[in-house]
Amino acid sequence: MDRFAGTSVVESARRAVVAGRNAFGPGWSPDRFAVAPGRIELLGNHVDYNGGPVLAAAIDRFVVAAVGVTADSNGTRAVAADVAGEPVVSLDPSQLVEWRNATPPPQVFDYLRGLLAGASARSGGTIRLPSDLAIAGDVPIGVGVSSSAALCVALTLALVDGLLPREVVLLAQEAEHRAGTPCGTMDQSASLAGGVIAYNAATLGFERLDPDLADYVFVVADSGVDRSLSTSSYPQRVAESKEALRLANESLSLTLVNLAELTQEHLRTLQRQHGLPDVLALRAQHVVEETARVAAGREAMSAADWAHFGHLMTASGRSSATLYEISHPRVEELVADSLAVEGVLGARMMGGGEGGSALALVRRDAVGLLEETLRSGYYRRYSMETQPELIYPCVIATRAALIEAEALDQG
């Protein structure tokens, strides 16, 4: 547990235990806890499912899944401590092999259904059965820091034994897909790896980085506009990207596997030949240029050139808003207000888009000024200025982990 010292993990674990005892009886005691952090995407917006690179970081907000083997059921019983009005569910994995959510957006236990369905359909890994499960956490929902990925990674670690790290990522992704979220694997990879990573979507691999942030910190600012990947334009962008790749290969006589393999020269040729419809040309341009920004951002990070990194973040956000058309007017307003604050090096929309949050790179001594400016400006304009938990300075967090109960003081 030392790796989680000073974080919210112990409190979330205690909350999960209380919920579990209320649901399963006062004698219920989990034998292990799975902990998975949320993440921020630094650069590489919407290139993961296009086979491109992403710079991402795990943050100090976590989902905790407490699990204990039980004799009181034949499958999995589960309770969510932080979801008001959500009843205890009892699920039989053998009845879920073909399950897919027919009515997105997903609810919390749809991710559990998706996980059990995916694990039941796979040959690798063993589901812990029968088991009782209690979930708690403090990863903000709908803000763009991958609460669903953190949940699915935690559920996978808690309930399925015998998986390699890559298999954990793929099963967590499958759980999201079955629940109705057409995500890539970057979010799960960042949660599982911890720290800052350079993620390669073409290989599903990642490299751990160790940047020196010095006097700077990444800050998430909630726009107040809820978003959900399953009901946003995210699925449409996935489909558009696939079509852009098909037409690019056809027009250029190529056999590229991913849209991110397009080069600047390919893009110029497609533009000259009108090889893509206008909308798809914009999508491809974003992917090509964003891929280049990630490479430049990695160099800037290595050199601790945070001024340039901030510039790249801002350019990424503008491209996401104008070429990929995945942002939201209020998020762009929040970005503009943030960029006007002295000490902010860069800001951009983050995540799937159409709501959620803005990410800013800020001098540590300017975080207070940023919050004061946003509360008296953007948040006041939308009657949000008195709400707590709008600004999240992010501490880079450790990786997801499975913790035996005796290592955690449950209180």
URLINHU-V289364 format. One record per pair of residues at least 12 apart in sequence whose ideal C-beta (glycine too) atoms are under 6 Angstrom apart, sorted by the first residue. I is the first residue (numbers start at 0). J is the second residue. D is the distance in whole Angstrom. If there is no record, write none. Layout:
I,J,D + I,J,D
//
This chain:
0,406,5 + 0,407,6 + 2,397,4 + 6,59,5 + 7,137,5 + 8,34,5 + 8,61,5 + 11,63,4 + 11,135,4 + 11,136,5 + 12,32,5 + 12,63,5 + 12,407,6 + 13,410,5 + 14,80,5 + 14,135,4 + 15,63,5 + 15,65,4 + 15,80,5 + 15,133,4 + 15,135,4 + 16,65,6 + 16,409,5 + 18,78,5 + 18,80,4 + 18,133,5 + 19,133,3 + 22,78,4 + 22,87,5 + 23,131,5 + 29,65,4 + 29,66,6 + 29,67,4 + 29,404,6 + 30,67,5 + 30,404,5 + 31,403,5 + 31,404,6 + 32,63,6 + 32,65,5 + 32,402,5 + 32,407,6 + 33,64,5 + 33,153,5 + 33,156,4 + 33,157,4 + 33,401,5 + 34,61,5 + 34,63,5 + 34,400,5 + 35,62,5 + 35,149,4 + 35,152,4 + 35,153,4 + 35,190,5 + 35,399,4 + 36,57,4 + 36,58,6 + 36,61,5 + 36,190,6 + 36,396,4 + 37,58,5 + 37,60,5 + 37,138,4 + 37,144,4 + 37,145,5 + 37,149,5 + 38,55,5 + 38,57,5 + 38,145,5 + 38,186,6 + 38,189,4 + 38,190,6 + 39,56,5 + 39,58,6 + 39,217,6 + 39,358,6 + 39,393,6 + 40,55,5 + 40,349,6 + 41,54,4 + 42,54,5 + 42,292,6 + 42,293,5 + 42,296,4 + 42,315,6 + 43,293,5 + 44,315,6 + 44,319,5 + 45,323,6 + 46,259,5 + 46,286,6 + 46,289,5 + 46,290,6 + 47,183,4 + 47,185,4 + 47,200,4 + 48,183,4 + 48,237,6 + 49,240,5 + 49,257,6 + 49,258,4 + 49,259,5 + 49,286,5 + 50,200,5 + 50,201,4 + 50,257,2 + 50,259,5 + 51,200,6 + 51,259,3 + 51,290,5 + 52,199,6 + 52,293,5 + 53,185,5 + 53,198,4 + 54,197,6 + 54,293,6 + 54,296,6 + 55,185,6 + 55,189,4 + 55,196,6 + 55,198,6 + 56,195,4 + 56,395,5 + 57,189,6 + 57,190,6 + 57,193,5 + 57,396,4 + 58,393,4 + 58,396,5 + 59,394,4 + 59,396,4 + 60,137,5 + 60,138,4 + 61,136,6 + 62,136,4 + 62,138,6 + 62,149,4 + 62,150,5 + 62,153,5 + 63,135,5 + 63,136,6 + 64,134,5 + 64,153,4 + 64,154,6 + 64,157,4 + 65,133,5 + 66,130,5 + 66,132,5 + 66,157,4 + 67,131,5 + 68,130,6 + 69,129,5 + 69,131,5 + 72,129,5 + 73,129,6 + 74,90,5 + 74,91,4 + 74,129,6 + 75,90,5 + 75,130,5 + 76,89,5 + 76,131,5 + 77,111,6 + 77,132,4 + 78,133,5 + 79,107,5 + 79,134,5 + 80,135,4 + 81,135,6 + 82,107,5 + 88,108,5 + 90,115,6 + 92,115,4 + 92,119,5 + 92,126,6 + 95,112,6 + 95,115,5 + 95,116,4 + 96,119,5 + 96,120,5 + 98,112,6 + 98,116,4 + 99,177,5 + 100,178,5 + 100,179,4 + 103,179,3 + 103,229,4 + 104,227,4 + 104,229,5 + 104,230,5 + 105,178,4 + 105,179,5 + 109,178,4 + 110,150,5 + 110,151,5 + 110,174,5 + 110,178,5 + 111,154,6 + 113,174,4 + 113,177,3 + 113,178,4 + 114,154,5 + 114,174,4 + 116,177,5 + 117,170,5 + 117,173,4 + 117,174,6 + 118,159,5 + 123,166,6 + 124,159,4 + 124,161,5 + 124,162,5 + 125,160,5 + 125,161,5 + 126,158,6 + 126,159,6 + 127,158,5 + 141,225,4 + 141,226,6 + 142,221,5 + 142,355,6 + 142,356,5 + 143,349,5 + 143,350,3 + 143,355,3 + 143,356,5 + 145,186,4 + 147,175,6 + 148,186,4 + 148,187,5 + 148,190,5 + 149,190,5 + 151,171,4 + 151,174,4 + 151,175,6 + 152,171,5 + 152,187,5 + 152,190,5 + 152,191,6 + 152,399,5 + 155,167,5 + 155,170,5 + 155,171,5 + 156,401,5 + 167,191,6 + 168,184,5 + 168,187,5 + 168,188,5 + 168,191,6 + 171,187,4 + 172,184,5 + 172,187,6 + 179,229,4 + 180,228,5 + 180,229,5 + 181,234,5 + 181,237,5 + 184,203,6 + 185,198,5 + 188,205,5 + 190,399,5 + 191,399,5 + 192,205,6 + 192,398,5 + 193,397,5 + 193,398,3 + 194,207,6 + 195,208,5 + 195,210,6 + 197,297,6 + 201,257,6 + 210,300,5 + 211,303,5 + 214,362,6 + 214,363,5 + 215,305,5 + 215,360,6 + 215,362,6 + 216,361,6 + 216,363,5 + 216,392,5 + 217,360,6 + 217,393,5 + 218,359,5 + 218,361,5 + 218,392,5 + 219,356,5 + 219,358,6 + 219,391,4 + 220,333,6 + 220,356,6 + 220,357,5 + 220,390,6 + 221,356,5 + 221,389,5 + 222,329,5 + 222,330,5 + 222,333,5 + 222,356,6 + 223,381,6 + 223,383,5 + 224,327,6 + 224,329,5 + 224,354,4 + 225,354,6 + 226,353,5 + 226,354,3 + 226,355,5 + 228,351,4 + 231,351,6 + 231,353,4 + 233,351,5 + 239,279,6 + 239,282,5 + 240,258,5 + 243,258,6 + 243,275,6 + 243,279,4 + 243,282,5 + 243,283,5 + 244,258,5 + 246,275,6 + 250,274,3 + 258,286,5 + 259,286,6 + 259,290,5 + 261,287,5 + 266,287,5 + 281,322,5 + 284,322,5 + 285,318,5 + 285,322,4 + 285,323,4 + 288,318,6 + 292,311,5 + 292,315,6 + 295,311,6 + 296,308,6 + 296,311,5 + 305,344,6 + 306,344,6 + 309,344,3 + 309,345,3 + 309,360,5 + 310,345,6 + 312,345,4 + 312,347,5 + 312,360,6 + 313,345,4 + 315,347,5 + 316,334,6 + 316,347,3 + 316,348,5 + 319,348,6 + 325,352,3 + 326,348,4 + 326,352,5 + 327,353,5 + 327,354,5 + 330,348,5 + 330,357,6 + 333,357,5 + 333,377,5 + 334,346,5 + 334,357,5 + 336,376,5 + 336,377,5 + 337,357,6 + 337,359,5 + 340,368,6 + 340,369,5 + 340,372,5 + 342,361,6 + 342,362,4 + 342,365,3 + 343,359,5 + 343,361,5 + 344,360,5 + 345,360,5 + 346,359,4 + 366,392,5 + 370,390,5
//
